[in-house]
């Protein structure tokens, strides 16, 4: 930072070699009897060999030398003295011309005249040394006018900043995260960078025993897949019996529906919630396709053909749609916007579910008929390995910390957890009959398992590694969804034509 002297005179500079009064020097302050002597420079010390005050390091191409630590405390104008100052107020040795310095004579010299005075050079005295000649009266008047204008500008800028600061404090949320500023090269004005996500809320603590709070009825004839919008306001349900997608208002539970071309099975939302991807096929495994729904207009945008018997789609961070093709022993990848098929990856028979690590680098598939779990590099789209797991893995989920993968073994009524790095089995849980679907709580403590054959929801404590609770839900439960805020669970009941709502956390 810099502190202004009279009419822009710096404090404690190592002085210029050129004589004052030459091109690039500001006029001497009026009424001061010329430039002050060595002992009269504010904050300065008696120099040696003609140097004024504490000599700094020599700059380059017009940059001032390094000031003595602590001397520069305030800026000569808004934004400080041009150039880059250290935290202690010192100037760093320059490496070349500094474009931030104004050209002479409007400001400080930007010429090679900024050099240490030669040995034996004279030090200005208090009586008006001849080396620092007095200005003519017109020069004094110009200096006085310039000083008054600078002072007025400083006062106006200070008042403006004070008003902005005060009004800003009155409007800022005390709990909001601070914004970060960056200075662009060649500019003294900081530009505001991205503000941390203000909508992010603390992750709620999941309940060990979720509580059934409601049942939403008349949701088609055989609801299967279910997802919740990013704003927690809308629940989407794929109904196999009615060949429709249902829209449920989470607040008032009003239900509406939209017909789709074929029988809908499972669903996934784009990250912004604007698109709903619905896998479709008939009971004879024909009419295999994926419908894309505009959630705002509640209309079908298009339907694209897929491999035979597409199961639960998943959307990556970059917006691609990964679709497990059950009867094709592969995963198909689509562009989320154009719906163009980008690639496909062969896996053991037959993939049902896909989930990703939070950093998006790994994908895991549950390969039902081969009783294996595949691990895929999402960048290279290569299968890194596939490992033997419990019999008939149906659904799969990765914990929010990315350390554990959970999968259900449909035919043997178990759930297994594996370390995502070592791929070692860490725990096997006994749950209800025919565990079809699983997901993990927002805080990563609990896993929720839908047991289709026993009409229950098993709650696993992944930290204590035990079954925490078993809760009765609707008849023939199929899939479970968690609202993005972590507060509500929605479980479809296939034979009830209903959705069971549970409180998953306080809030």
Residue pairs with C-beta under 8 A, 6 or more apart in sequence:
1 72
1 73
1 74
1 75
1 80
1 81
1 85
1 89
2 10
2 72
2 74
2 75
2 76
2 80
2 81
2 85
3 10
3 11
3 43
3 71
3 72
3 73
3 74
3 75
3 76
4 10
4 74
4 75
4 76
4 77
5 11
5 41
5 42
6 29
6 32
6 147
7 26
7 27
7 29
7 143
7 146
7 147
8 26
8 76
8 107
8 108
8 150
9 26
9 29
9 35
10 64
10 67
10 76
10 81
10 108
11 41
11 42
11 43
11 44
11 53
11 67
11 71
11 72
12 41
12 43
12 44
12 53
12 54
12 56
12 67
12 68
12 71
12 72
13 52
13 53
13 56
13 64
13 65
13 67
14 51
14 52
14 55
14 56
14 57
14 58
14 64
14 65
14 116
15 47
15 50
15 51
15 52
15 116
15 117
16 25
16 109
16 113
16 114
16 115
16 117
17 113
17 114
17 115
17 116
17 117
17 118
18 24
18 25
18 109
18 111
18 113
19 131
20 28
20 35
20 131
20 132
20 133
21 28
21 132
21 133
22 113
23 104
23 105
23 109
23 111
24 104
24 105
24 108
24 109
24 110
24 111
24 113
25 104
25 105
25 109
26 105
26 143
27 135
27 139
27 140
27 142
27 143
28 34
28 35
28 132
28 133
28 134
28 135
28 143
29 35
29 143
30 135
30 140
30 143
30 144
31 140
33 126
33 127
33 128
34 124
34 127
34 128
34 129
34 132
34 133
34 134
35 124
35 128
35 129
35 132
36 124
36 126
37 123
37 124
37 125
37 126
37 127
37 129
38 44
38 46
38 47
38 52
38 53
38 123
38 124
38 125
39 46
39 126
40 126
41 52
41 53
43 53
43 71
44 52
44 53
44 54
45 53
45 54
45 68
47 53
47 54
47 55
47 123
48 55
49 117
49 119
49 120
49 121
50 117
50 118
50 119
50 120
50 121
50 122
50 123
51 116
51 117
51 121
51 123
52 123
52 124
53 68
54 67
54 68
54 71
55 65
55 116
56 64
56 65
56 66
56 67
56 68
56 90
56 91
57 65
57 66
57 91
57 93
58 65
58 93
58 114
58 115
58 116
59 65
59 91
59 93
59 94
59 114
60 93
60 94
60 95
60 96
60 97
61 94
61 96
61 97
61 98
61 110
61 112
62 97
62 98
62 101
62 108
62 109
62 110
62 111
62 112
62 114
63 83
63 91
63 94
63 98
63 101
63 114
64 81
64 83
64 91
64 108
64 114
65 91
65 114
65 116
66 90
66 91
66 92
66 93
67 89
67 90
67 91
68 90
69 88
69 89
69 90
70 88
70 89
71 89
72 81
72 85
72 89
72 90
73 89
75 81
77 150
77 153
77 154
78 154
78 157
78 161
79 188
79 189
80 188
82 98
82 100
82 101
82 102
82 107
82 108
82 188
83 91
83 94
83 98
83 100
83 101
84 91
84 92
85 91
85 92
86 92
97 110
98 110
99 186
100 186
100 188
101 107
101 108
101 110
102 108
102 110
103 110
104 110
104 111
122 129
122 131
123 129
124 131
124 132
128 134
135 143
173 198
176 198
177 195
177 196
177 198
179 192
179 193
179 195
180 192
180 193
180 194
181 190
181 191
181 192
181 193
182 190
182 191
182 193
183 189
183 190
183 191
184 191
201 485
203 442
203 443
203 486
204 442
204 443
204 485
204 486
204 487
204 504
204 505
204 506
204 507
205 443
205 445
205 505
205 506
206 441
206 442
206 443
206 445
206 446
206 486
206 504
206 505
207 446
207 503
207 504
207 505
207 506
208 446
208 459
208 461
208 468
208 469
209 459
209 468
209 469
209 471
210 448
210 457
210 459
210 469
210 471
210 489
210 502
210 503
210 504
211 502
211 503
212 471
212 472
212 473
212 500
212 501
212 502
213 501
213 502
213 503
214 253
214 500
214 501
215 474
215 496
215 498
215 499
215 500
215 501
216 235
216 248
216 253
216 255
216 498
216 499
216 501
217 496
217 497
217 498
218 255
218 497
218 498
219 237
219 239
219 246
219 248
219 255
219 492
219 497
219 498
219 499
220 237
220 239
220 240
220 241
220 242
220 244
220 246
220 257
220 497
221 239
221 240
221 241
221 242
221 497
222 239
222 240
222 241
222 242
222 494
222 495
222 497
223 237
223 238
223 239
223 240
223 246
223 478
223 492
223 493
223 494
223 497
223 498
223 499
224 237
224 238
224 239
224 240
224 264
224 265
224 266
224 478
224 479
224 492
224 494
225 237
225 238
225 264
225 265
225 266
225 267
225 278
225 279
225 312
225 478
225 479
225 492
226 235
226 236
226 237
226 238
226 267
226 479
226 480
226 481
226 490
226 491
226 492
226 499
227 235
227 236
227 267
227 268
227 269
227 276
227 481
228 234
228 235
228 236
228 250
228 481
228 482
228 483
228 484
228 488
228 490
229 235
229 236
229 269
229 273
229 295
229 484
230 269
230 271
230 272
230 273
230 484
231 273
231 484
232 250
232 483
232 484
232 485
232 487
232 488
233 249
233 250
233 251
234 247
234 248
234 249
234 250
234 295
235 247
235 248
235 250
235 481
235 490
235 499
236 245
236 246
236 247
236 248
236 267
236 269
236 276
236 295
237 245
237 246
237 248
237 492
237 499
238 245
238 264
238 265
238 266
238 267
238 278
239 245
239 246
239 257
239 264
239 497
240 263
240 264
240 265
240 494
241 497
242 257
243 259
243 260
243 262
243 263
243 264
244 257
244 258
244 259
244 260
244 264
245 257
245 258
245 260
245 264
245 267
245 276
245 278
245 293
246 255
246 256
246 257
247 255
247 256
247 257
247 258
247 298
248 254
248 255
248 499
249 255
250 483
250 488
256 298
258 293
258 298
258 299
258 300
260 278
260 280
260 291
260 293
260 300
260 303
261 280
261 287
261 289
261 291
261 300
261 303
262 280
262 281
262 282
262 287
262 289
262 291
262 303
263 280
263 281
263 282
263 283
263 287
264 278
264 279
264 280
264 291
265 278
265 279
265 280
265 281
265 310
265 311
266 278
266 279
266 310
266 311
266 312
266 313
266 479
267 276
267 277
267 278
267 279
267 313
268 276
268 277
268 312
268 313
268 314
268 315
268 321
269 275
269 276
269 277
269 295
269 315
270 276
270 277
270 315
270 319
270 336
271 315
271 317
271 319
273 295
274 294
274 295
274 296
275 292
275 293
275 294
275 295
275 301
275 336
276 292
276 293
276 295
277 290
277 291
277 292
277 293
277 313
277 315
277 321
277 323
277 336
278 290
278 291
278 292
278 293
278 313
279 290
279 306
279 310
279 311
279 312
279 313
279 323
280 287
280 288
280 289
280 290
280 291
280 303
280 310
281 287
281 288
281 289
281 308
281 309
281 310
285 308
285 309
285 327
288 305
288 306
288 307
288 308
288 309
288 310
289 303
289 304
289 305
289 306
289 310
290 303
290 304
290 306
290 310
290 313
290 321
290 323
290 334
290 339
291 300
291 302
291 303
292 300
292 301
292 302
292 303
292 304
292 339
293 299
293 300
293 301
294 300
294 301
302 339
304 334
304 339
304 341
306 323
306 325
306 332
307 323
307 325
307 327
307 328
307 330
307 332
307 344
308 325
308 326
308 327
308 328
309 325
309 326
309 327
309 328
310 323
310 324
310 325
310 326
310 332
311 323
311 324
311 325
311 326
311 351
311 352
311 353
312 324
312 352
312 353
312 354
312 395
313 321
313 322
313 323
313 324
313 354
314 321
314 322
314 353
314 354
314 355
314 356
314 363
315 321
315 322
315 336
316 322
316 356
316 360
316 378
317 356
317 360
318 360
319 335
319 336
319 337
320 333
320 334
320 335
320 336
320 342
321 333
321 334
321 335
321 336
322 331
322 332
322 333
322 354
322 363
323 331
323 332
323 333
323 334
324 331
324 351
324 352
324 353
324 354
324 365
325 331
325 332
325 344
325 351
326 350
326 351
326 352
326 368
327 350
328 350
329 346
329 347
329 348
329 349
329 350
329 351
330 344
330 345
330 346
330 347
330 351
331 344
331 345
331 347
331 351
331 354
331 363
331 365
331 376
332 341
332 343
332 344
333 341
333 342
333 343
333 344
333 345
333 381
334 340
334 341
334 342
335 342
343 381
345 376
345 381
345 382
345 383
346 383
347 365
347 367
347 374
347 376
347 383
347 386
348 367
348 370
348 372
348 374
348 386
349 367
349 368
349 369
349 370
350 367
350 368
350 369
350 370
351 365
351 366
351 367
351 368
351 374
352 365
352 366
352 367
352 368
352 393
352 394
352 395
352 396
353 365
353 366
353 394
353 395
353 396
353 437
354 363
354 364
354 365
354 396
355 363
355 364
355 396
355 397
355 398
355 405
356 362
356 363
356 364
356 378
356 398
357 398
357 402
357 420
358 398
358 400
358 401
358 402
359 402
360 378
361 377
361 378
361 379
362 375
362 376
362 377
362 378
362 384
362 420
363 375
363 376
363 378
364 373
364 374
364 375
364 376
364 396
364 398
364 405
364 407
364 420
365 373
365 374
365 376
365 396
366 373
366 389
366 393
366 394
366 395
366 396
366 407
366 408
367 373
367 374
367 386
367 393
368 392
368 393
368 394
368 410
369 392
370 386
371 388
371 389
371 390
371 391
371 392
371 393
371 409
372 386
372 387
372 388
372 389
372 393
373 386
373 387
373 389
373 393
373 396
373 405
373 407
373 418
374 383
374 385
374 386
375 383
375 384
375 385
375 386
375 387
375 423
376 382
376 383
376 384
377 384
385 423
387 418
387 423
389 407
389 409
389 416
389 418
390 407
390 409
390 412
390 414
390 416
390 428
391 409
391 410
391 411
391 412
392 409
392 410
392 411
392 412
393 407
393 408
393 409
393 410
394 407
394 408
394 409
394 410
394 435
394 436
394 437
395 407
395 408
395 435
395 436
395 437
395 438
396 405
396 406
396 407
396 408
396 438
397 405
397 406
397 407
397 438
397 439
397 440
397 447
398 404
398 405
398 406
398 420
398 440
399 405
399 406
399 440
399 444
399 462
400 440
400 442
400 443
400 444
401 444
402 420
403 419
403 420
403 421
404 417
404 418
404 419
404 420
404 426
404 462
405 417
405 418
405 420
406 415
406 416
406 417
406 438
406 440
406 447
406 460
406 462
407 415
407 416
407 418
407 438
408 414
408 415
408 431
408 435
408 436
408 437
408 438
408 449
409 415
409 416
409 435
410 434
410 435
410 436
411 434
413 430
413 431
413 432
413 433
413 434
413 435
413 451
414 428
414 429
414 430
414 431
414 435
415 428
415 429
415 431
415 435
415 438
415 447
415 449
415 458
415 460
416 425
416 427
416 428
416 429
417 425
417 426
417 427
417 428
417 429
417 462
418 424
418 425
418 426
419 426
426 465
427 465
429 458
429 460
429 466
429 467
430 467
431 449
431 451
431 458
431 460
431 467
431 470
432 449
432 451
432 453
432 454
432 456
432 458
432 470
433 451
433 452
433 453
433 454
434 451
434 452
434 453
434 454
435 449
435 450
435 451
435 452
435 458
436 450
436 451
436 452
436 477
436 478
436 479
437 449
437 450
437 478
437 479
437 480
438 447
438 448
438 449
438 450
438 480
439 447
439 448
439 480
439 481
439 482
440 446
440 447
440 448
440 462
441 447
441 448
441 482
441 486
441 504
441 505
442 482
442 485
442 486
442 505
443 486
443 505
444 462
445 461
445 462
445 463
446 459
446 460
446 461
446 462
446 468
447 459
447 460
447 462
448 457
448 458
448 459
448 460
448 480
448 482
448 489
448 504
449 457
449 458
449 459
449 460
450 457
450 473
450 477
450 478
450 479
450 480
450 491
451 457
451 458
451 477
452 476
452 477
452 478
452 494
455 472
455 473
455 474
455 475
455 476
455 477
456 470
456 471
456 472
456 473
456 477
457 470
457 471
457 473
457 477
457 480
457 489
457 491
457 502
458 467
458 469
458 470
459 467
459 468
459 469
459 470
459 471
460 466
460 467
460 468
461 467
461 468
471 502
473 491
473 493
473 500
473 502
474 491
474 492
474 493
474 495
474 496
474 498
474 499
474 500
475 493
475 494
475 495
475 496
476 493
476 494
476 495
476 496
477 491
477 492
477 493
477 494
477 500
478 491
478 492
478 493
478 494
479 491
479 492
480 489
480 490
480 491
480 492
481 489
481 490
482 488
482 489
482 490
482 504
483 489
483 490
483 504
485 507
486 504
486 505
486 507
487 503
487 504
487 505
487 506
487 507
488 501
488 502
488 503
488 504
489 501
489 502
489 503
489 504
490 499
490 500
490 501
490 502
491 499
491 500
491 502
492 498
492 499
493 499
493 500
